[in-house]
Amino acid sequence: MSDKMNEKDITNQESATPIIDTDAYVPQKMADRVGQVAIAKANLGFLTTLALSILAGVFIALGIQLAMLVTHTATSNYGLNALVGGVVFTMALILIVITGAELFTGNCLIGMSFFARIITARDITRNLIIAFIGNFLGALSVVFWIYISAQWTINDFLLGAKIVIAANDKVNMSFGVA
């Protein structure tokens, strides 16, 4: 048996144990893949899309809350705190990818498929509206549980103050900055 393997051996889908399994595509193949995903998203039922959207909203809200929790007492070294908060928040995005949840910002990418005439305006509008509402409901449910549990009172209300300051900063950003 030869020590060298050709590309066909490496990517053979019939193999019981694939040697290399990757989702890395050239740009044209990536665009084709986005089209396939858009068709699948457009064909999801209302309740499935809504449930997956609520799940994504919960994950994002939990990621933000966890990032706030691990950084709320920091008074110096802003860069390191931002890095830690970002790493912690990334767990929310990983959960969304693993579960296949419907995050509005990710679903905006299916607009490519609309412009390529793969899906209709009705399909994309329906998906984005359901995803937006579901994400909002999911995030709002986490806010409810944070309020009920009084988690915002941790550390003499310092966590709650950080959340309010961050929210205030976000809603008062100019259009160009946002």
CNS distance restraints for C-alpha pairs under 8 A (distance, minus, plus):
assign (resid   5 and name CA) (resid   9 and name CA) 6.01 0.50 0.50
assign (resid   5 and name CA) (resid  10 and name CA) 6.95 0.50 0.50
assign (resid   6 and name CA) (resid  10 and name CA) 6.67 0.50 0.50
assign (resid   7 and name CA) (resid  11 and name CA) 6.30 0.50 0.50
assign (resid   8 and name CA) (resid  12 and name CA) 5.72 0.50 0.50
assign (resid  10 and name CA) (resid  18 and name CA) 7.09 0.50 0.50
assign (resid  10 and name CA) (resid  19 and name CA) 5.69 0.50 0.50
assign (resid  10 and name CA) (resid  20 and name CA) 6.07 0.50 0.50
assign (resid  11 and name CA) (resid  18 and name CA) 7.03 0.50 0.50
assign (resid  11 and name CA) (resid  19 and name CA) 7.32 0.50 0.50
assign (resid  11 and name CA) (resid  20 and name CA) 6.48 0.50 0.50
assign (resid  11 and name CA) (resid  21 and name CA) 7.34 0.50 0.50
assign (resid  12 and name CA) (resid  18 and name CA) 7.11 0.50 0.50
assign (resid  13 and name CA) (resid  18 and name CA) 7.00 0.50 0.50
assign (resid  25 and name CA) (resid  29 and name CA) 5.58 0.50 0.50
assign (resid  25 and name CA) (resid  30 and name CA) 5.42 0.50 0.50
assign (resid  26 and name CA) (resid  30 and name CA) 6.11 0.50 0.50
assign (resid  27 and name CA) (resid  31 and name CA) 6.22 0.50 0.50
assign (resid  28 and name CA) (resid  32 and name CA) 6.29 0.50 0.50
assign (resid  29 and name CA) (resid  33 and name CA) 6.09 0.50 0.50
assign (resid  30 and name CA) (resid  34 and name CA) 6.17 0.50 0.50
assign (resid  31 and name CA) (resid  35 and name CA) 6.30 0.50 0.50
assign (resid  31 and name CA) (resid 112 and name CA) 7.99 0.50 0.50
assign (resid  32 and name CA) (resid  36 and name CA) 6.42 0.50 0.50
assign (resid  33 and name CA) (resid  37 and name CA) 6.25 0.50 0.50
assign (resid  34 and name CA) (resid  38 and name CA) 6.03 0.50 0.50
assign (resid  34 and name CA) (resid 109 and name CA) 7.79 0.50 0.50
assign (resid  34 and name CA) (resid 110 and name CA) 6.79 0.50 0.50
assign (resid  34 and name CA) (resid 112 and name CA) 7.70 0.50 0.50
assign (resid  34 and name CA) (resid 113 and name CA) 7.14 0.50 0.50
assign (resid  35 and name CA) (resid  39 and name CA) 6.30 0.50 0.50
assign (resid  35 and name CA) (resid 110 and name CA) 7.21 0.50 0.50
assign (resid  35 and name CA) (resid 112 and name CA) 7.53 0.50 0.50
assign (resid  35 and name CA) (resid 113 and name CA) 5.21 0.50 0.50
assign (resid  35 and name CA) (resid 118 and name CA) 6.67 0.50 0.50
assign (resid  36 and name CA) (resid  40 and name CA) 6.37 0.50 0.50
assign (resid  37 and name CA) (resid  41 and name CA) 6.12 0.50 0.50
assign (resid  37 and name CA) (resid 110 and name CA) 7.78 0.50 0.50
assign (resid  38 and name CA) (resid  42 and name CA) 5.97 0.50 0.50
assign (resid  38 and name CA) (resid 110 and name CA) 5.22 0.50 0.50
assign (resid  38 and name CA) (resid 113 and name CA) 6.42 0.50 0.50
assign (resid  38 and name CA) (resid 119 and name CA) 7.33 0.50 0.50
assign (resid  39 and name CA) (resid  43 and name CA) 6.18 0.50 0.50
assign (resid  39 and name CA) (resid 118 and name CA) 7.40 0.50 0.50
assign (resid  39 and name CA) (resid 119 and name CA) 6.60 0.50 0.50
assign (resid  40 and name CA) (resid  44 and name CA) 6.47 0.50 0.50
assign (resid  41 and name CA) (resid  49 and name CA) 7.96 0.50 0.50
assign (resid  41 and name CA) (resid 127 and name CA) 7.34 0.50 0.50
assign (resid  42 and name CA) (resid 119 and name CA) 7.48 0.50 0.50
assign (resid  42 and name CA) (resid 123 and name CA) 5.48 0.50 0.50
assign (resid  42 and name CA) (resid 124 and name CA) 6.87 0.50 0.50
assign (resid  42 and name CA) (resid 127 and name CA) 6.44 0.50 0.50
assign (resid  44 and name CA) (resid  48 and name CA) 6.29 0.50 0.50
assign (resid  44 and name CA) (resid  49 and name CA) 6.06 0.50 0.50
assign (resid  45 and name CA) (resid  49 and name CA) 6.09 0.50 0.50
assign (resid  46 and name CA) (resid  50 and name CA) 6.05 0.50 0.50
assign (resid  46 and name CA) (resid 130 and name CA) 7.69 0.50 0.50
assign (resid  47 and name CA) (resid  51 and name CA) 5.93 0.50 0.50
assign (resid  48 and name CA) (resid  52 and name CA) 6.09 0.50 0.50
assign (resid  49 and name CA) (resid  53 and name CA) 5.97 0.50 0.50
assign (resid  49 and name CA) (resid 102 and name CA) 6.81 0.50 0.50
assign (resid  49 and name CA) (resid 127 and name CA) 7.46 0.50 0.50
assign (resid  49 and name CA) (resid 130 and name CA) 6.81 0.50 0.50
assign (resid  49 and name CA) (resid 131 and name CA) 6.89 0.50 0.50
assign (resid  50 and name CA) (resid  54 and name CA) 6.11 0.50 0.50
assign (resid  50 and name CA) (resid 130 and name CA) 5.92 0.50 0.50
assign (resid  50 and name CA) (resid 131 and name CA) 6.50 0.50 0.50
assign (resid  50 and name CA) (resid 133 and name CA) 7.92 0.50 0.50
assign (resid  50 and name CA) (resid 134 and name CA) 5.34 0.50 0.50
assign (resid  51 and name CA) (resid  55 and name CA) 6.20 0.50 0.50
assign (resid  51 and name CA) (resid 134 and name CA) 7.12 0.50 0.50
assign (resid  52 and name CA) (resid  56 and name CA) 6.26 0.50 0.50
assign (resid  52 and name CA) (resid 100 and name CA) 7.38 0.50 0.50
assign (resid  52 and name CA) (resid 101 and name CA) 4.52 0.50 0.50
assign (resid  52 and name CA) (resid 102 and name CA) 5.20 0.50 0.50
assign (resid  52 and name CA) (resid 134 and name CA) 7.74 0.50 0.50
assign (resid  53 and name CA) (resid  57 and name CA) 6.26 0.50 0.50
assign (resid  53 and name CA) (resid 101 and name CA) 5.97 0.50 0.50
assign (resid  53 and name CA) (resid 102 and name CA) 4.49 0.50 0.50
assign (resid  53 and name CA) (resid 103 and name CA) 6.01 0.50 0.50
assign (resid  53 and name CA) (resid 104 and name CA) 7.72 0.50 0.50
assign (resid  53 and name CA) (resid 130 and name CA) 7.37 0.50 0.50
assign (resid  53 and name CA) (resid 131 and name CA) 5.00 0.50 0.50
assign (resid  53 and name CA) (resid 132 and name CA) 7.47 0.50 0.50
assign (resid  53 and name CA) (resid 133 and name CA) 7.77 0.50 0.50
assign (resid  53 and name CA) (resid 134 and name CA) 4.51 0.50 0.50
assign (resid  53 and name CA) (resid 135 and name CA) 5.10 0.50 0.50
assign (resid  53 and name CA) (resid 138 and name CA) 7.40 0.50 0.50
assign (resid  54 and name CA) (resid  58 and name CA) 6.23 0.50 0.50
assign (resid  54 and name CA) (resid 102 and name CA) 7.95 0.50 0.50
assign (resid  54 and name CA) (resid 131 and name CA) 7.85 0.50 0.50
assign (resid  54 and name CA) (resid 134 and name CA) 4.33 0.50 0.50
assign (resid  54 and name CA) (resid 135 and name CA) 4.98 0.50 0.50
assign (resid  54 and name CA) (resid 136 and name CA) 7.35 0.50 0.50
assign (resid  54 and name CA) (resid 137 and name CA) 5.98 0.50 0.50
assign (resid  54 and name CA) (resid 138 and name CA) 4.20 0.50 0.50
assign (resid  54 and name CA) (resid 139 and name CA) 7.58 0.50 0.50
assign (resid  55 and name CA) (resid  59 and name CA) 6.24 0.50 0.50
assign (resid  55 and name CA) (resid 101 and name CA) 6.19 0.50 0.50
assign (resid  55 and name CA) (resid 102 and name CA) 7.70 0.50 0.50
assign (resid  55 and name CA) (resid 134 and name CA) 7.90 0.50 0.50
assign (resid  55 and name CA) (resid 135 and name CA) 7.38 0.50 0.50
assign (resid  55 and name CA) (resid 138 and name CA) 6.12 0.50 0.50
assign (resid  56 and name CA) (resid  60 and name CA) 6.17 0.50 0.50
assign (resid  56 and name CA) (resid  96 and name CA) 5.88 0.50 0.50
assign (resid  56 and name CA) (resid 101 and name CA) 5.19 0.50 0.50
assign (resid  56 and name CA) (resid 102 and name CA) 5.84 0.50 0.50
assign (resid  56 and name CA) (resid 103 and name CA) 5.46 0.50 0.50
assign (resid  56 and name CA) (resid 135 and name CA) 6.01 0.50 0.50
assign (resid  56 and name CA) (resid 138 and name CA) 7.00 0.50 0.50
assign (resid  57 and name CA) (resid  61 and name CA) 6.11 0.50 0.50
assign (resid  57 and name CA) (resid 103 and name CA) 7.16 0.50 0.50
assign (resid  57 and name CA) (resid 134 and name CA) 6.83 0.50 0.50
assign (resid  57 and name CA) (resid 135 and name CA) 3.88 0.50 0.50
assign (resid  57 and name CA) (resid 136 and name CA) 6.17 0.50 0.50
assign (resid  57 and name CA) (resid 137 and name CA) 6.94 0.50 0.50
assign (resid  57 and name CA) (resid 138 and name CA) 4.20 0.50 0.50
assign (resid  57 and name CA) (resid 139 and name CA) 4.61 0.50 0.50
assign (resid  58 and name CA) (resid  62 and name CA) 6.04 0.50 0.50
assign (resid  58 and name CA) (resid 135 and name CA) 7.35 0.50 0.50
assign (resid  58 and name CA) (resid 138 and name CA) 4.49 0.50 0.50
assign (resid  58 and name CA) (resid 139 and name CA) 5.00 0.50 0.50
assign (resid  58 and name CA) (resid 141 and name CA) 7.21 0.50 0.50
assign (resid  58 and name CA) (resid 142 and name CA) 6.13 0.50 0.50
assign (resid  59 and name CA) (resid  63 and name CA) 6.03 0.50 0.50
assign (resid  59 and name CA) (resid  92 and name CA) 5.10 0.50 0.50
assign (resid  59 and name CA) (resid  93 and name CA) 7.57 0.50 0.50
assign (resid  59 and name CA) (resid  95 and name CA) 6.95 0.50 0.50
assign (resid  59 and name CA) (resid  96 and name CA) 6.94 0.50 0.50
assign (resid  59 and name CA) (resid 139 and name CA) 7.90 0.50 0.50
assign (resid  60 and name CA) (resid  64 and name CA) 6.18 0.50 0.50
assign (resid  60 and name CA) (resid  89 and name CA) 7.80 0.50 0.50
assign (resid  60 and name CA) (resid  92 and name CA) 5.43 0.50 0.50
assign (resid  60 and name CA) (resid  93 and name CA) 7.19 0.50 0.50
assign (resid  60 and name CA) (resid 139 and name CA) 7.06 0.50 0.50
assign (resid  61 and name CA) (resid  65 and name CA) 6.06 0.50 0.50
assign (resid  61 and name CA) (resid 138 and name CA) 7.77 0.50 0.50
assign (resid  61 and name CA) (resid 139 and name CA) 5.08 0.50 0.50
assign (resid  61 and name CA) (resid 142 and name CA) 6.29 0.50 0.50
assign (resid  61 and name CA) (resid 143 and name CA) 7.69 0.50 0.50
assign (resid  62 and name CA) (resid  66 and name CA) 5.99 0.50 0.50
assign (resid  62 and name CA) (resid  92 and name CA) 7.11 0.50 0.50
assign (resid  62 and name CA) (resid 142 and name CA) 6.96 0.50 0.50
assign (resid  63 and name CA) (resid  67 and name CA) 6.11 0.50 0.50
assign (resid  63 and name CA) (resid  88 and name CA) 6.79 0.50 0.50
assign (resid  63 and name CA) (resid  89 and name CA) 4.52 0.50 0.50
assign (resid  63 and name CA) (resid  90 and name CA) 7.26 0.50 0.50
assign (resid  63 and name CA) (resid  91 and name CA) 6.62 0.50 0.50
assign (resid  63 and name CA) (resid  92 and name CA) 4.90 0.50 0.50
assign (resid  64 and name CA) (resid  68 and name CA) 6.12 0.50 0.50
assign (resid  64 and name CA) (resid  89 and name CA) 5.89 0.50 0.50
assign (resid  65 and name CA) (resid  69 and name CA) 6.04 0.50 0.50
assign (resid  66 and name CA) (resid  70 and name CA) 6.26 0.50 0.50
assign (resid  66 and name CA) (resid  85 and name CA) 8.00 0.50 0.50
assign (resid  66 and name CA) (resid  88 and name CA) 6.82 0.50 0.50
assign (resid  66 and name CA) (resid  89 and name CA) 7.06 0.50 0.50
assign (resid  67 and name CA) (resid  71 and name CA) 6.28 0.50 0.50
assign (resid  67 and name CA) (resid  84 and name CA) 7.60 0.50 0.50
assign (resid  67 and name CA) (resid  85 and name CA) 4.47 0.50 0.50
assign (resid  67 and name CA) (resid  86 and name CA) 7.03 0.50 0.50
assign (resid  67 and name CA) (resid  88 and name CA) 5.56 0.50 0.50
assign (resid  67 and name CA) (resid  89 and name CA) 5.64 0.50 0.50
assign (resid  68 and name CA) (resid  72 and name CA) 5.51 0.50 0.50
assign (resid  68 and name CA) (resid  85 and name CA) 6.98 0.50 0.50
assign (resid  68 and name CA) (resid 159 and name CA) 7.06 0.50 0.50
assign (resid  68 and name CA) (resid 162 and name CA) 7.27 0.50 0.50
assign (resid  68 and name CA) (resid 163 and name CA) 6.98 0.50 0.50
assign (resid  69 and name CA) (resid 159 and name CA) 6.58 0.50 0.50
assign (resid  70 and name CA) (resid  84 and name CA) 7.76 0.50 0.50
assign (resid  70 and name CA) (resid  85 and name CA) 6.89 0.50 0.50
assign (resid  71 and name CA) (resid  81 and name CA) 5.95 0.50 0.50
assign (resid  71 and name CA) (resid  82 and name CA) 7.89 0.50 0.50
assign (resid  71 and name CA) (resid  84 and name CA) 7.48 0.50 0.50
assign (resid  71 and name CA) (resid  85 and name CA) 6.34 0.50 0.50
assign (resid  72 and name CA) (resid 158 and name CA) 6.80 0.50 0.50
assign (resid  72 and name CA) (resid 159 and name CA) 5.55 0.50 0.50
assign (resid  72 and name CA) (resid 162 and name CA) 6.22 0.50 0.50
assign (resid  73 and name CA) (resid 158 and name CA) 7.35 0.50 0.50
assign (resid  73 and name CA) (resid 159 and name CA) 7.78 0.50 0.50
assign (resid  74 and name CA) (resid  78 and name CA) 7.90 0.50 0.50
assign (resid  74 and name CA) (resid  81 and name CA) 6.91 0.50 0.50
assign (resid  77 and name CA) (resid  81 and name CA) 6.45 0.50 0.50
assign (resid  78 and name CA) (resid  82 and name CA) 6.06 0.50 0.50
assign (resid  79 and name CA) (resid  83 and name CA) 6.19 0.50 0.50
assign (resid  80 and name CA) (resid  84 and name CA) 6.19 0.50 0.50
assign (resid  81 and name CA) (resid  85 and name CA) 6.08 0.50 0.50
assign (resid  82 and name CA) (resid  86 and name CA) 6.02 0.50 0.50
assign (resid  83 and name CA) (resid  87 and name CA) 6.14 0.50 0.50
assign (resid  84 and name CA) (resid  88 and name CA) 6.19 0.50 0.50
assign (resid  85 and name CA) (resid  89 and name CA) 6.08 0.50 0.50
assign (resid  86 and name CA) (resid  90 and name CA) 6.14 0.50 0.50
assign (resid  87 and name CA) (resid  91 and name CA) 7.22 0.50 0.50
assign (resid  88 and name CA) (resid  92 and name CA) 7.92 0.50 0.50
assign (resid  89 and name CA) (resid  93 and name CA) 7.28 0.50 0.50
assign (resid  90 and name CA) (resid  94 and name CA) 6.28 0.50 0.50
assign (resid  91 and name CA) (resid  95 and name CA) 6.20 0.50 0.50
assign (resid  92 and name CA) (resid  96 and name CA) 6.33 0.50 0.50
assign (resid  93 and name CA) (resid  97 and name CA) 6.30 0.50 0.50
assign (resid  94 and name CA) (resid  98 and name CA) 6.10 0.50 0.50
assign (resid  95 and name CA) (resid  99 and name CA) 6.00 0.50 0.50
assign (resid  96 and name CA) (resid 100 and name CA) 5.75 0.50 0.50
assign (resid  96 and name CA) (resid 101 and name CA) 5.01 0.50 0.50
assign (resid  96 and name CA) (resid 102 and name CA) 7.51 0.50 0.50
assign (resid  96 and name CA) (resid 103 and name CA) 7.52 0.50 0.50
assign (resid  97 and name CA) (resid 101 and name CA) 6.74 0.50 0.50
assign (resid 102 and name CA) (resid 106 and name CA) 7.47 0.50 0.50
assign (resid 102 and name CA) (resid 107 and name CA) 6.87 0.50 0.50
assign (resid 102 and name CA) (resid 131 and name CA) 6.08 0.50 0.50
assign (resid 102 and name CA) (resid 135 and name CA) 7.99 0.50 0.50
assign (resid 103 and name CA) (resid 107 and name CA) 6.14 0.50 0.50
assign (resid 103 and name CA) (resid 131 and name CA) 6.33 0.50 0.50
assign (resid 103 and name CA) (resid 132 and name CA) 7.76 0.50 0.50
assign (resid 103 and name CA) (resid 135 and name CA) 6.70 0.50 0.50
assign (resid 104 and name CA) (resid 108 and name CA) 6.35 0.50 0.50
assign (resid 104 and name CA) (resid 128 and name CA) 6.22 0.50 0.50
assign (resid 104 and name CA) (resid 131 and name CA) 5.17 0.50 0.50
assign (resid 104 and name CA) (resid 132 and name CA) 5.44 0.50 0.50
assign (resid 104 and name CA) (resid 135 and name CA) 7.03 0.50 0.50
assign (resid 105 and name CA) (resid 109 and name CA) 7.59 0.50 0.50
assign (resid 107 and name CA) (resid 111 and name CA) 7.91 0.50 0.50
assign (resid 107 and name CA) (resid 127 and name CA) 7.76 0.50 0.50
assign (resid 107 and name CA) (resid 128 and name CA) 6.70 0.50 0.50
assign (resid 107 and name CA) (resid 131 and name CA) 7.80 0.50 0.50
assign (resid 108 and name CA) (resid 128 and name CA) 7.16 0.50 0.50
assign (resid 110 and name CA) (resid 114 and name CA) 6.84 0.50 0.50
assign (resid 110 and name CA) (resid 124 and name CA) 7.19 0.50 0.50
assign (resid 111 and name CA) (resid 115 and name CA) 6.41 0.50 0.50
assign (resid 111 and name CA) (resid 124 and name CA) 6.93 0.50 0.50
assign (resid 112 and name CA) (resid 116 and name CA) 6.20 0.50 0.50
assign (resid 113 and name CA) (resid 117 and name CA) 6.09 0.50 0.50
assign (resid 113 and name CA) (resid 118 and name CA) 5.13 0.50 0.50
assign (resid 113 and name CA) (resid 119 and name CA) 5.95 0.50 0.50
assign (resid 114 and name CA) (resid 118 and name CA) 5.75 0.50 0.50
assign (resid 114 and name CA) (resid 119 and name CA) 5.04 0.50 0.50
assign (resid 114 and name CA) (resid 120 and name CA) 5.94 0.50 0.50
assign (resid 114 and name CA) (resid 121 and name CA) 6.58 0.50 0.50
assign (resid 114 and name CA) (resid 124 and name CA) 7.17 0.50 0.50
assign (resid 119 and name CA) (resid 123 and name CA) 6.26 0.50 0.50
assign (resid 119 and name CA) (resid 124 and name CA) 7.15 0.50 0.50
assign (resid 120 and name CA) (resid 124 and name CA) 6.53 0.50 0.50
assign (resid 121 and name CA) (resid 125 and name CA) 5.97 0.50 0.50
assign (resid 122 and name CA) (resid 126 and name CA) 5.94 0.50 0.50
assign (resid 123 and name CA) (resid 127 and name CA) 6.18 0.50 0.50
assign (resid 124 and name CA) (resid 128 and name CA) 6.05 0.50 0.50
assign (resid 125 and name CA) (resid 129 and name CA) 6.04 0.50 0.50
assign (resid 126 and name CA) (resid 130 and name CA) 6.17 0.50 0.50
assign (resid 127 and name CA) (resid 131 and name CA) 5.99 0.50 0.50
assign (resid 128 and name CA) (resid 132 and name CA) 5.94 0.50 0.50
assign (resid 129 and name CA) (resid 133 and name CA) 6.18 0.50 0.50
assign (resid 130 and name CA) (resid 134 and name CA) 5.91 0.50 0.50
assign (resid 131 and name CA) (resid 135 and name CA) 5.90 0.50 0.50
assign (resid 132 and name CA) (resid 136 and name CA) 6.18 0.50 0.50
assign (resid 133 and name CA) (resid 137 and name CA) 6.18 0.50 0.50
assign (resid 134 and name CA) (resid 138 and name CA) 6.07 0.50 0.50
assign (resid 135 and name CA) (resid 139 and name CA) 6.12 0.50 0.50
assign (resid 136 and name CA) (resid 140 and name CA) 5.95 0.50 0.50
assign (resid 137 and name CA) (resid 141 and name CA) 6.11 0.50 0.50
assign (resid 138 and name CA) (resid 142 and name CA) 6.64 0.50 0.50
assign (resid 139 and name CA) (resid 143 and name CA) 6.38 0.50 0.50
assign (resid 140 and name CA) (resid 144 and name CA) 6.19 0.50 0.50
assign (resid 141 and name CA) (resid 145 and name CA) 6.42 0.50 0.50
assign (resid 142 and name CA) (resid 146 and name CA) 6.10 0.50 0.50
assign (resid 143 and name CA) (resid 147 and name CA) 6.12 0.50 0.50
assign (resid 144 and name CA) (resid 148 and name CA) 6.12 0.50 0.50
assign (resid 145 and name CA) (resid 149 and name CA) 5.90 0.50 0.50
assign (resid 146 and name CA) (resid 150 and name CA) 6.05 0.50 0.50
assign (resid 146 and name CA) (resid 151 and name CA) 5.45 0.50 0.50
assign (resid 146 and name CA) (resid 152 and name CA) 6.74 0.50 0.50
assign (resid 147 and name CA) (resid 151 and name CA) 6.64 0.50 0.50
assign (resid 147 and name CA) (resid 152 and name CA) 6.80 0.50 0.50
assign (resid 150 and name CA) (resid 154 and name CA) 7.69 0.50 0.50
assign (resid 151 and name CA) (resid 159 and name CA) 7.98 0.50 0.50
assign (resid 151 and name CA) (resid 160 and name CA) 7.89 0.50 0.50
assign (resid 152 and name CA) (resid 157 and name CA) 6.09 0.50 0.50
assign (resid 152 and name CA) (resid 158 and name CA) 7.78 0.50 0.50
assign (resid 152 and name CA) (resid 159 and name CA) 5.53 0.50 0.50
assign (resid 152 and name CA) (resid 160 and name CA) 4.25 0.50 0.50
assign (resid 152 and name CA) (resid 161 and name CA) 7.97 0.50 0.50
assign (resid 153 and name CA) (resid 157 and name CA) 4.14 0.50 0.50
assign (resid 153 and name CA) (resid 158 and name CA) 7.14 0.50 0.50
assign (resid 153 and name CA) (resid 159 and name CA) 6.71 0.50 0.50
assign (resid 153 and name CA) (resid 160 and name CA) 6.09 0.50 0.50
assign (resid 154 and name CA) (resid 158 and name CA) 6.60 0.50 0.50
assign (resid 154 and name CA) (resid 159 and name CA) 5.91 0.50 0.50
assign (resid 154 and name CA) (resid 160 and name CA) 7.47 0.50 0.50
assign (resid 155 and name CA) (resid 159 and name CA) 6.70 0.50 0.50
assign (resid 157 and name CA) (resid 161 and name CA) 6.10 0.50 0.50
assign (resid 158 and name CA) (resid 162 and name CA) 6.20 0.50 0.50
assign (resid 159 and name CA) (resid 163 and name CA) 6.31 0.50 0.50
assign (resid 160 and name CA) (resid 164 and name CA) 6.20 0.50 0.50
assign (resid 161 and name CA) (resid 165 and name CA) 6.08 0.50 0.50
assign (resid 162 and name CA) (resid 166 and name CA) 6.07 0.50 0.50
assign (resid 163 and name CA) (resid 167 and name CA) 6.08 0.50 0.50
assign (resid 164 and name CA) (resid 168 and name CA) 6.01 0.50 0.50
assign (resid 165 and name CA) (resid 169 and name CA) 6.12 0.50 0.50
assign (resid 166 and name CA) (resid 170 and name CA) 6.22 0.50 0.50
assign (resid 167 and name CA) (resid 171 and name CA) 6.31 0.50 0.50
assign (resid 168 and name CA) (resid 172 and name CA) 6.17 0.50 0.50
assign (resid 169 and name CA) (resid 173 and name CA) 6.33 0.50 0.50
assign (resid 170 and name CA) (resid 178 and name CA) 7.92 0.50 0.50
assign (resid 173 and name CA) (resid 177 and name CA) 6.13 0.50 0.50
assign (resid 173 and name CA) (resid 178 and name CA) 5.84 0.50 0.50
assign (resid 174 and name CA) (resid 178 and name CA) 6.14 0.50 0.50
